[in-house]
Amino acid sequence: MTFLLGRLAALLLGLALGGLLGRWMDGFWPLLQGWGAWGGAALGVVLMSARDSWRGHRIMEWLRSGQSAGAPRSHDAWGELAYRIEKAQLQRDRLAADERRKLGEFLSAIEASPNGVLLLDGSDHIVWCNSVAAEHFGLDPERDLGQRVTNLVRSPAFVTYLQAPSPDEPIAVVNAQADLTLSVLLRPYGEGQKLVLTQDVTERLRAESMRRDFVANVSHEIRTPLTVLAGFVETLANLPLNQAERQRVLALMSQQTGRMQALVADLLTLAQLEGSPRPQADHWLSLLELLQQVETQTRGLSNGRHTLLFPEPNTLAGIQVAGHRGELLSAFSNLTSNAVRYTPEGGRIEVGCSLLSVGELEFQVSDSGLGIERQHLPRLTERFYRVDGSRSRETGGTGLGLSIVKHVLQRHGAHLDIESEPGKGSQFRILLPGMRVRRGETTRTQAPSMPV
């Protein structure tokens, strides 16, 4: 309304000024005979219209130029119009910048998610994906934008799931190249658009498989000696045995009972390792005393059937390690006892222990046994994993020794290296970090022992 009144006032002013100018000109040129006032009024209207057109043209040119410069300034209605347009555009730009900032924060949050997020349009072309989804599907987050996802992810299960009319449940998709098993969930949104969520469930499935194997193995390991014991009990109850036969049956029953006791003891040790806090790094033990106990146990188990070599005591004098006495003794003795069990009679077993230049302590057990094929090495520390199950049971092992070693080392910040080759024996190396090793004669504080 103000703009309209301003334009009307300018028009009237142009008419009035033009009329006055025309009447003044009539006094100089009588020949105009009164037409001067009308002509002047018309001229005033034309001039005012030209002025308005010029200012309107300036605003249009400013709008066409993208508003890179400031709006044209004037003190009339056109100036106010340009000001309000500029103000609205600045407000629009601020809102757009705020929306872009919020969108950037939202995408950053999705990017930080441990799950994969993939956005598809109505034709299954990739609109956006985070780095996790790109890793899961083997995509490039920038290069593959706009590509049809089924041209890049060719898993039949995924393609079928993507084309399903109303998928509700997630499916498992295997990425063989990356050795991943993915849980993929599809949710439609917008106008035919799709949200694909992915989660790496490889470790979860592996853990579930290990749990099932663990339950099955424990059941089998306990059932076997129980079956033997039940048979012997029935034999003693129903058959008249002489003294020698009774002694033989009782000895076999004692053997099976010892086997179950060893299994239960190892299971309790694993449970205790998993449920107790990490050992403190300020509980110092004499390495020499630890290895002397290991040597005593190993020689008793071998009973002279092997050539055993241990480090000279003077090379270990003054070296101390920080940790739990029972756990470290269990880890060291498990490696030596495995070497005794799986090295044929007359074989050679060498135990070494030394400080490395970086401050770490290396405990090493080498044997001249049968050796282990390469494909078995990564799984040796799994519970109940056996390269040769029948031979393991013959030697009296429970299948939990190396699993106990792995847990002990994890709790002490150490790690285990295994090298082996069929026919050339095996080598097991424990590397204890420098923060848990020192030289000195400080009085040892003994930690409470743990059953091993």
C-alpha positions in Angstrom: 0.0 0.0 0.0 2.8 2.4 0.8 4.5 1.6 -2.5 1.2 2.3 -4.4 0.7 5.6 -2.6 4.2 6.6 -3.3 3.8 5.9 -7.0 0.5 7.9 -7.1 2.1 10.8 -5.3 5.0 10.9 -7.8 2.6 10.8 -10.7 0.5 13.7 -9.3 3.7 15.6 -8.6 4.8 15.0 -12.2 1.5 16.2 -13.5 1.5 19.3 -11.4 5.1 20.3 -12.2 4.6 19.6 -15.9 1.4 21.7 -15.8 3.1 24.6 -14.1 6.0 24.4 -16.6 3.5 24.4 -19.5 1.6 27.4 -18.2 4.9 29.3 -17.8 5.8 28.4 -21.4 2.4 29.7 -22.6 3.4 33.2 -21.4 6.4 33.1 -23.7 4.8 31.4 -26.7 1.2 32.6 -27.2 0.9 30.3 -30.2 0.6 27.3 -27.9 -2.9 28.6 -27.1 -3.2 26.8 -23.7 -1.8 23.4 -24.9 1.5 24.1 -23.1 0.0 23.0 -19.7 -1.2 19.7 -21.1 2.1 19.1 -22.9 4.0 19.9 -19.8 1.9 17.6 -17.7 2.4 14.8 -20.2 6.2 15.5 -20.3 6.2 15.3 -16.5 4.5 11.9 -16.5 6.9 10.6 -19.1 9.9 11.8 -17.1 8.6 10.3 -13.9 7.9 7.0 -15.7 11.4 7.0 -17.2 12.9 7.6 -13.8 10.9 4.7 -12.4 11.8 2.5 -15.3 15.5 3.2 -14.8 15.4 2.4 -11.1 13.4 -0.8 -11.8 15.9 -1.7 -14.5 18.8 -1.3 -12.0 17.1 -3.6 -9.6 16.4 -6.2 -12.3 20.1 -6.1 -13.4 21.1 -6.5 -9.8 18.8 -9.6 -9.4 20.1 -11.1 -12.7 23.7 -10.6 -11.6 23.3 -13.0 -8.7 23.3 -10.2 -6.1 27.1 -10.4 -5.8 27.2 -6.6 -5.1 25.0 -4.6 -2.8 21.5 -3.6 -3.8 20.9 -0.3 -5.6 20.3 2.4 -3.0 17.7 5.2 -3.2 15.3 7.1 -0.9 12.1 6.1 -2.6 9.9 3.1 -2.8 12.3 1.4 -5.3 15.1 1.7 -2.7 13.0 0.2 0.0 12.0 -2.7 -2.4 15.7 -3.4 -3.2 16.5 -3.3 0.6 13.8 -5.8 1.5 14.8 -8.1 -1.4 18.4 -8.0 -0.2 17.3 -8.6 3.4 15.2 -11.6 2.4 18.0 -13.0 0.4 20.5 -12.6 3.2 18.0 -14.4 5.6 17.6 -17.1 3.0 21.3 -17.6 2.7 21.7 -17.7 6.5 19.0 -20.4 6.7 20.6 -22.3 3.9 24.0 -22.2 5.6 22.4 -23.3 8.8 20.7 -26.2 7.1 24.0 -27.1 5.4 25.8 -27.0 8.7 23.1 -29.2 10.3 23.3 -31.6 7.4 27.1 -31.7 7.6 26.9 -32.5 11.4 24.3 -35.2 10.7 26.4 -36.8 8.0 29.5 -36.6 10.3 27.5 -38.4 13.0 26.5 -41.1 10.5 30.1 -41.3 9.3 31.2 -41.9 12.9 28.7 -44.7 13.3 30.2 -48.3 13.6 27.5 -49.4 11.2 27.3 -48.9 7.5 24.8 -46.5 6.0 23.9 -46.5 2.2 21.3 -44.2 0.6 19.7 -45.3 -2.7 17.3 -43.4 -4.9 14.2 -44.8 -6.6 16.4 -46.6 -9.2 18.8 -48.1 -6.7 21.6 -45.6 -7.6 23.9 -44.6 -4.8 23.1 -41.2 -3.4 25.5 -41.3 -0.4 27.3 -43.8 1.8 29.6 -43.6 4.8 33.1 -45.1 4.9 31.9 -48.2 6.9 29.4 -49.1 4.2 32.0 -48.5 1.5 34.4 -50.9 3.3 31.6 -53.5 3.8 30.6 -53.5 0.1 34.0 -52.7 -1.4 32.8 -49.3 -2.7 34.5 -45.9 -3.3 32.4 -43.2 -1.4 33.1 -40.6 -4.1 33.8 -42.4 -7.3 30.8 -44.7 -7.1 28.2 -42.0 -6.3 25.4 -42.2 -8.9 26.2 -45.8 -9.8 23.6 -48.5 -9.7 24.4 -50.5 -6.6 23.6 -53.9 -8.1 26.3 -53.3 -10.7 28.8 -53.0 -7.9 27.5 -55.4 -5.3 26.7 -58.6 -7.2 25.8 -60.9 -4.2 22.7 -62.8 -5.3 21.3 -62.7 -1.8 21.7 -58.9 -1.7 20.2 -58.3 -5.2 17.2 -60.5 -4.3 16.7 -58.7 -1.0 16.9 -55.3 -2.7 14.2 -56.3 -5.1 11.9 -57.7 -2.5 8.6 -55.8 -2.3 8.6 -55.4 1.5 11.7 -56.7 3.2 11.3 -56.9 7.0 14.0 -59.0 8.4 17.8 -58.5 7.9 19.7 -60.9 5.8 23.3 -62.2 6.0 25.6 -61.2 3.1 29.1 -62.7 2.7 31.9 -60.5 1.3 34.4 -63.2 0.4 37.0 -60.7 -0.7 37.1 -58.9 2.7 36.4 -62.1 4.7 33.3 -60.4 6.2 29.8 -61.5 7.1 27.4 -58.7 7.0 23.9 -58.2 8.5 22.0 -56.1 5.9 18.7 -54.3 6.8 16.7 -52.4 4.2 14.2 -49.6 5.0 12.2 -47.7 2.4 11.7 -44.0 2.8 10.5 -40.9 0.8 9.4 -41.6 -2.8 10.8 -45.0 -3.6 14.2 -44.2 -1.8 15.9 -46.9 0.3 18.1 -46.8 3.4 20.5 -49.8 3.6 22.0 -50.4 7.0 25.0 -52.9 7.4 26.7 -54.4 10.4 29.8 -56.5 10.5 28.7 -59.7 12.4 31.8 -61.7 11.5 33.2 -61.8 15.1 29.8 -62.3 16.6 29.1 -65.4 14.4 32.6 -66.6 15.0 32.1 -66.2 18.8 28.8 -68.1 18.6 30.4 -70.8 16.6 33.2 -71.0 19.2 30.6 -71.1 22.0 28.8 -74.0 20.3 32.0 -75.8 19.7 33.0 -75.2 23.3 29.8 -76.6 24.7 30.0 -79.6 22.4 33.7 -80.3 23.2 33.2 -79.9 27.0 30.2 -82.3 26.8 32.3 -84.8 24.7 35.4 -84.5 27.0 33.4 -85.2 30.1 31.1 -87.8 28.6 34.0 -90.0 27.4 35.6 -90.6 30.8 32.2 -90.8 32.5 31.2 -93.5 30.0 34.4 -95.4 30.8 33.8 -95.0 34.6 30.2 -96.2 34.3 31.4 -99.3 32.4 34.0 -100.1 35.0 31.6 -99.6 37.9 29.1 -102.0 36.2 32.0 -104.4 35.7 33.0 -104.3 39.4 29.4 -104.7 40.4 28.4 -107.6 38.2 31.5 -109.6 37.5 33.6 -111.7 39.9 37.1 -110.3 39.3 40.4 -111.5 40.8 42.7 -109.2 42.6 44.9 -108.4 39.5 41.8 -107.6 37.4 40.4 -105.4 40.1 43.6 -103.5 40.4 43.8 -103.0 36.6 40.1 -101.7 36.5 40.7 -99.4 39.5 43.9 -98.0 37.8 41.9 -97.2 34.6 39.2 -95.6 36.7 41.7 -93.5 38.5 43.2 -92.4 35.1 39.8 -91.3 33.8 39.0 -89.5 37.1 42.3 -87.7 36.8 41.5 -86.7 33.3 38.2 -85.2 34.3 39.8 -83.4 37.3 42.4 -81.9 34.9 39.7 -80.7 32.6 37.6 -79.2 35.4 40.7 -77.5 36.8 41.6 -76.0 33.4 38.0 -74.8 32.9 38.1 -73.1 36.3 41.4 -71.5 35.5 40.0 -70.0 32.3 36.9 -68.7 34.1 39.1 -67.1 36.8 41.4 -65.5 34.2 38.4 -64.0 32.3 36.6 -62.8 35.5 39.4 -61.3 37.5 41.2 -57.9 37.1 44.5 -57.5 35.3 47.6 -58.1 37.5 49.3 -55.0 38.7 52.6 -54.0 37.1 54.2 -53.3 40.5 54.2 -56.9 41.8 57.8 -58.1 41.2 58.8 -61.8 41.0 62.1 -63.5 40.7 62.4 -64.9 37.1 65.0 -67.4 38.3 62.6 -68.9 40.9 59.8 -69.1 38.3 61.9 -71.0 35.8 63.3 -73.3 38.4 59.7 -74.4 39.2 59.0 -74.8 35.5 62.2 -76.9 35.1 61.2 -79.1 38.1 57.7 -79.7 36.6 59.0 -80.4 33.1 61.7 -82.9 34.2 59.1 -84.7 36.3 56.7 -84.9 33.3 59.4 -86.1 30.9 60.9 -88.6 33.4 64.1 -88.9 31.5 62.5 -89.6 28.1 63.8 -86.4 26.5 66.9 -84.3 26.3 66.0 -81.1 28.2 68.1 -77.9 28.1 67.3 -74.9 30.4 69.1 -71.6 30.7 72.0 -71.3 33.2 70.9 -69.8 36.5 73.6 -67.1 36.4 72.1 -65.7 33.2 68.8 -65.0 35.0 70.2 -63.7 38.3 68.7 -60.3 39.3 66.0 -60.3 36.6 62.5 -59.7 37.9 59.1 -59.7 36.2 55.9 -58.0 37.3 52.7 -60.0 37.4 50.7 -62.8 38.9 53.0 -65.7 40.0 50.5 -68.5 39.4 49.4 -67.2 36.0 53.0 -66.7 34.7 54.0 -70.1 36.0 50.9 -71.6 34.3 51.8 -70.0 30.9 55.5 -71.0 31.0 54.8 -74.6 32.2 52.0 -75.1 29.7 54.4 -74.5 26.9 57.0 -76.8 28.3 54.5 -79.6 29.1 53.1 -79.4 25.6 56.6 -79.8 24.2 57.1 -82.9 26.4 53.7 -84.4 25.4 54.1 -83.9 21.6 57.8 -84.7 21.3 58.6 -88.4 20.8 60.8 -90.2 23.3 64.5 -89.4 22.7 63.6 -85.9 21.3 65.2 -82.6 22.3 63.5 -79.7 24.1 65.3 -76.5 24.7 64.0 -73.7 26.9 65.6 -70.2 26.5 65.0 -66.9 28.3 66.8 -63.6 27.6 66.4 -59.9 27.7 66.1 -58.2 24.2 67.7 -54.9 23.3 64.3 -53.1 23.5 63.8 -54.2 27.1 61.4 -57.0 26.4 61.8 -60.5 28.0 61.8 -63.4 25.6 60.8 -66.9 26.9 61.2 -69.5 24.2 60.4 -73.2 24.0 61.8 -75.2 21.0 61.2 -78.9 20.4 62.2 -81.6 17.8 58.6 -83.0 17.6 56.5 -83.8 14.7 55.7 -80.1 13.9 52.4 -78.5 12.9 51.1 -77.6 9.5 50.8 -73.9 8.7 47.0 -73.8 8.4 46.6 -74.9 12.0 48.8 -72.3 13.6 46.2 -69.4 13.8 43.8 -71.7 15.7 46.0 -73.3 18.2 45.0 -71.0 21.0 41.3 -71.8 20.5 39.7 -73.9 23.3 39.7 -77.6 22.5 41.3 -77.1 19.1 43.4 -80.1 18.3 45.6 -80.8 15.3 45.2 -84.5 16.0 42.5 -85.2 18.5 43.2 -88.9 19.1 46.9 -88.2 19.7 46.0 -85.4 22.1 43.9 -87.6 24.2 46.5 -90.3 24.3 49.0 -87.8 25.7 46.6 -86.6 28.4 46.1 -83.1 27.2 42.7 -81.3 27.8 42.9 -79.0 24.8 42.9 -75.9 26.9 46.6 -75.3 27.6 47.3 -72.8 24.9 44.0 -71.1 25.5 45.1 -70.5 29.1 48.5 -69.2 27.8 46.8 -66.8 25.5 44.6 -65.4 28.3 47.5 -65.1 30.7 49.6 -63.2 28.2 46.7 -60.8 27.3 46.3 -60.0 31.0 50.1 -59.2 31.2 50.3 -57.2 27.9 52.4 -59.9 26.3 51.9 -61.9 23.2 52.7 -65.4 21.8 54.5 -66.2 18.5 54.3 -69.7 17.1 56.6 -71.1 14.3 56.4 -74.7 13.2 56.9 -76.9 10.2 56.0 -80.6 9.8 59.0 -82.8 10.5 61.1 -79.9 11.9 59.5 -79.3 15.3 57.9 -76.2 16.8 59.0 -73.0 18.5 56.8 -71.0 20.9 57.9 -67.5 22.0 56.5 -65.4 24.7 57.4 -61.7 24.6 56.8 -59.9 27.9 56.7 -56.0 27.6 59.6 -54.0 29.0 57.3 -52.3 31.6 57.0 -55.7 33.3 60.7 -56.5 33.3 63.6 -55.1 35.3 67.0 -56.0 36.8 67.6 -55.5 40.4 67.8 -57.1 43.8 64.6 -55.6 45.2 62.9 -57.8 47.7 60.2 -59.8 45.9 56.6 -59.5 47.0 54.8 -62.8 46.3 51.3 -62.7 44.8 48.8 -65.3 45.9 49.1 -68.4 43.8 46.4 -69.6 41.5 45.6 -73.3 40.7 47.2 -74.4 37.5 
